[in-house]
Amino acid sequence: MATRNLTVSLPEELVRKAKIIAAERDTSVSALLAELVEGLTSGEARFDTAWRDEVALMRSGSGLQVGDVTWSRDELHER
């Protein structure tokens, strides 16, 4: 995949912490950011797909049936 340079402004303390994490993982801050953005974008796509699937399932129904309703709302809420 082709890469493209991007300028990002972050607080100094955050950059310092990111450099420490990157060093511990034997990678770069750029790679950490790329991994984070990839996770965010793929997570969004997975959520959208799951949401569409759930809506389709709700519209089609599950085929489950509880049975005849033999009570009234008032009976259920009697005190």
Stockholm file with secondary structure:
# STOCKHOLM 1.0

chainA/1-79         MATRNLTVSLPEELVRKAKIIAAERDTSVSALLAELVEGLTSGEARFDTAWRDEVALMRSGSGLQVGDVTWSRDELHER
#=GR chainA/1-79 SS CCCCCCCCCCCHHHHHHHHHHHHHTTSCHHHHHHHHHHHHHHHHHHHHHHHHHHHHHHHHCCSCCCCCCCSCHHHHTCC
#=GC SS_cons        CCCCCCCCCCCHHHHHHHHHHHHHTTSCHHHHHHHHHHHHHHHHHHHHHHHHHHHHHHHHCCSCCCCCCCSCHHHHTCC
//
